[in-house]
Amino acid sequence: MIYTVPVHLLNRYPNDELVIRIVRPEDIVALFSGDIPDNALGLSLPITVLGAFETIQDAPPIPLDIVVEDSKDFPELYKLTELVRSFPIRVTARAQLGFSKVVRLAASLNLPVKIELTPPEPRLIEELTELARYYLFQSTLNQPIEYFHSTLVGFLRADPVSLWLIQEEDPAFYQYVDDSGETRRSGLLPQLPFTEEMRRFIQDPQSATPDEFDECIPCRYVSPCRGYFKLPDPTYNCDGVKSIFALLEETAAEIQAVQQQFDQKVNP
């Protein structure tokens, strides 16, 4: 299990893998004033606290997940061009109208990106689709954009990767610890009640009975999706997200066809 924990609760989890959650600039100062625990996988911090790193010297190169919650903060990404010399960096962009400029700028700075999702409204589907096309067809792009990248790789290998895992929200592997010490599921919808049936379905969609998840089970994309968009809102219309899955699947098929043609020429 990987726990995302605030700085002041690190000592409660000496034997678990941790992502340390930074909220305030003083959290950075407090953390780097001592030894970072060996069980820390990385730090998660809002882009608005980056200024605190100016006071840090000789810091260990722990991975940073820079979270951009509001797209108006996208110019702050330019500060990462210096910080990336000292730390591995990923940018997490919260999906909201206009967020694509965050993703495109981070990608242009050669940084990997994860899109943080809730079931997207129709206008957001258009933006996500354009970003998927940007990821797939922008020839100068050198870094992954998730969830597109791992989903495409899953189609290429005929071994779909669960969207819950890609988004680091699978309740079997990820938990979030709030400032009071209470543990809840990770993601933007912590209040979503998870039944045992839901947990089993996320781990193995084939274990569910049709009456439990009647819309998800017959879906072509049940293996990569596993109800990621439907479980939070059973009334959600999945046509838009299905079209993005279809775009990724079709592109994977095209890549495989080109690879097959190449192999036939090399080994006739």
C-alpha positions in Angstrom: 0.0 0.0 0.0 1.2 3.5 -0.8 0.0 6.3 1.5 -0.1 10.0 0.7 0.6 11.6 4.0 1.2 15.2 5.4 4.6 16.1 6.7 3.6 16.1 10.3 2.4 12.5 10.2 5.4 10.8 8.6 6.4 9.0 11.7 3.2 7.1 11.8 4.1 5.1 8.7 7.7 3.9 9.2 7.3 0.7 7.2 5.0 1.8 4.4 5.8 3.4 1.1 4.9 7.1 1.2 4.2 10.0 -1.0 4.7 13.1 1.2 2.1 15.8 0.7 3.3 19.4 0.9 0.7 22.1 1.5 2.6 25.1 2.7 6.1 26.5 1.9 7.1 25.9 5.5 6.4 22.2 5.0 9.3 22.1 2.4 11.6 23.9 4.8 10.7 21.5 7.7 11.1 18.4 5.5 14.5 19.3 4.1 15.9 20.5 7.4 16.1 16.9 8.4 16.5 13.5 6.8 13.9 12.5 4.3 12.6 9.0 5.2 14.0 6.1 3.1 10.4 4.9 2.5 9.4 8.1 0.8 8.8 7.6 -2.9 8.4 11.3 -3.6 6.7 14.6 -2.8 3.4 15.9 -4.0 3.1 19.7 -3.8 1.0 22.6 -5.3 2.8 24.7 -7.8 2.1 27.8 -5.7 4.7 26.8 -3.1 7.7 26.4 -5.5 9.3 29.6 -4.1 10.3 27.7 -0.9 12.9 25.7 -2.9 15.0 28.8 -3.3 16.1 28.4 0.3 17.0 24.7 0.0 20.5 23.6 -0.8 22.1 20.2 -1.4 18.7 18.5 -1.3 18.5 14.8 -2.2 17.0 14.3 -5.7 13.6 12.9 -4.5 10.9 12.9 -7.3 8.4 15.8 -7.2 4.8 15.7 -8.4 3.9 19.3 -9.1 0.1 19.7 -8.9 -1.5 22.5 -10.9 -5.1 22.8 -9.6 -6.0 26.1 -11.4 -5.0 26.6 -15.0 -4.3 30.3 -14.4 -1.1 29.2 -12.6 0.4 27.7 -15.7 3.1 30.5 -16.1 4.6 29.1 -12.9 5.7 26.0 -14.9 8.6 28.0 -16.3 10.2 27.9 -12.8 10.5 24.1 -13.2 13.2 24.6 -15.9 15.7 25.2 -13.1 14.2 22.8 -10.5 14.3 19.9 -12.9 18.1 20.1 -12.8 18.0 18.9 -9.2 14.8 16.8 -9.0 12.9 14.3 -11.2 9.6 16.2 -11.9 6.1 15.2 -13.0 3.3 17.7 -13.5 -0.2 16.8 -12.5 -2.9 18.9 -14.2 -6.4 19.0 -12.8 -8.9 18.6 -15.7 -11.0 21.7 -15.9 -11.9 24.0 -18.8 -8.8 25.6 -20.2 -6.4 23.1 -18.5 -4.9 22.0 -21.8 -2.5 24.9 -21.8 -1.0 23.5 -18.6 -0.5 20.1 -20.2 0.9 21.5 -23.5 3.3 23.9 -21.7 4.6 21.1 -19.3 5.0 18.8 -22.3 6.9 21.5 -24.2 9.2 21.8 -21.2 9.9 18.0 -21.6 8.1 17.1 -18.4 5.9 14.0 -18.0 2.2 14.9 -17.2 -0.7 13.2 -15.5 -4.2 14.5 -16.0 -6.3 14.4 -12.8 -9.8 13.5 -13.6 -13.4 13.3 -12.5 -16.1 12.2 -14.9 -15.7 15.0 -17.5 -18.5 17.2 -18.8 -19.1 17.3 -22.6 -17.1 20.5 -23.1 -14.2 19.0 -21.3 -14.4 15.9 -23.5 -13.5 18.1 -26.5 -10.5 19.4 -24.7 -9.4 15.9 -23.6 -9.8 14.6 -27.1 -7.6 17.4 -28.5 -5.0 16.6 -25.9 -5.2 12.9 -26.8 -4.5 13.8 -30.4 -1.7 16.1 -29.3 -0.1 13.2 -27.4 -0.5 10.8 -30.2 0.5 12.9 -33.2 2.8 15.7 -32.0 6.2 14.6 -33.4 8.2 16.7 -31.0 6.7 15.2 -27.8 9.1 13.1 -25.8 7.3 12.6 -22.5 4.2 10.6 -21.6 0.8 12.2 -20.9 -1.3 10.0 -18.6 -3.8 8.5 -18.8 -3.3 8.4 -22.6 0.2 6.8 -22.6 -0.4 3.8 -20.4 -3.7 3.1 -22.1 -2.1 3.2 -25.5 0.7 0.8 -24.3 -2.0 -1.5 -22.9 -3.7 -1.7 -26.3 -0.4 -2.3 -28.0 0.4 -5.2 -25.7 -3.1 -6.5 -25.7 -2.9 -6.3 -21.9 -5.0 -3.3 -20.8 -3.9 -1.3 -17.8 -6.6 -0.3 -15.3 -7.4 3.4 -15.3 -7.6 3.2 -11.5 -3.9 2.2 -11.4 -2.8 4.7 -14.0 -4.5 7.5 -12.0 -3.1 6.1 -8.7 -6.5 5.7 -7.2 -6.9 1.9 -7.0 -8.1 1.4 -3.4 -6.1 -1.8 -3.2 -2.8 0.1 -3.7 -3.3 3.8 -2.8 -4.7 5.5 0.3 -4.8 9.2 1.3 -4.2 10.4 4.9 -5.7 13.8 5.7 -4.3 16.3 8.1 -6.2 14.9 11.0 -4.8 11.4 10.4 -8.0 9.9 8.9 -7.4 7.5 5.9 -9.6 7.7 2.8 -9.3 6.6 -0.8 -7.2 8.7 -3.1 -8.5 10.9 -5.9 -10.8 13.9 -6.4 -13.9 12.0 -5.1 -12.9 10.8 -1.7 -16.5 10.8 -0.5 -17.4 8.1 -3.1 -18.6 5.1 -1.0 -16.7 1.9 -2.1 -18.6 -1.3 -1.6 -16.9 -4.7 -1.6 -18.6 -5.4 -4.9 -17.0 -2.2 -6.4 -13.6 -3.2 -5.1 -13.9 -6.7 -6.6 -15.1 -5.2 -9.9 -12.0 -2.9 -10.1 -9.7 -5.8 -9.5 -11.5 -8.2 -11.8 -14.4 -7.1 -13.9 -15.2 -10.6 -14.9 -16.0 -11.5 -11.3 -19.1 -9.2 -11.4 -22.6 -10.3 -12.2 -24.5 -8.4 -14.9 -27.1 -7.0 -12.6 -24.4 -5.3 -10.5 -22.7 -3.4 -13.3 -25.0 -3.9 -16.2 -23.7 -1.0 -18.3 -20.0 -1.6 -17.7 -19.7 -5.4 -18.2 -20.7 -5.4 -21.9 -18.6 -2.3 -22.7 -15.7 -2.8 -25.1 -13.5 -0.8 -22.8 -14.4 -2.5 -19.5 -10.8 -3.9 -19.0 -8.9 -0.6 -19.1 -11.8 1.5 -17.6 -13.3 -0.7 -14.9 -16.0 1.7 -14.2 -13.7 4.6 -13.6 -16.3 7.1 -15.0 -19.5 5.2 -14.1 -18.9 4.2 -10.5 -18.8 7.8 -9.3 -21.9 8.6 -11.2 -24.2 5.8 -12.4 -26.1 8.2 -14.6 -22.9 9.4 -16.4 -23.0 9.2 -20.2 -19.8 7.5 -21.3 -20.0 8.1 -25.0 -17.4 10.9 -24.9 -14.8 8.9 -22.9 -15.4 5.9 -25.0 -14.5 7.9 -28.1 -11.1 8.7 -26.5 -10.6 5.0 -25.7 -11.5 4.3 -29.3 -9.0 6.9 -30.6 -6.2 5.3 -28.5 -7.2 1.8 -29.6 -7.3 2.7 -33.3 -3.9 4.4 -33.1 -2.5 1.3 -31.4 -3.8 -0.9 -34.3 -2.2 1.5 -36.8 1.1 1.3 -35.0 0.9 -2.5 -35.0 0.1 -2.6 -38.7 3.1 -0.4 -39.5 5.3 -2.6 -37.3 4.1 -5.7 -39.0 4.8 -4.2 -42.5 8.3 -3.3 -41.3 9.0 -6.7 -39.9 7.9 -8.3 -43.2 10.3 -6.2 -45.1 13.2 -6.9 -42.8 12.4 -10.6 -42.5 10.6 -11.5 -45.7 
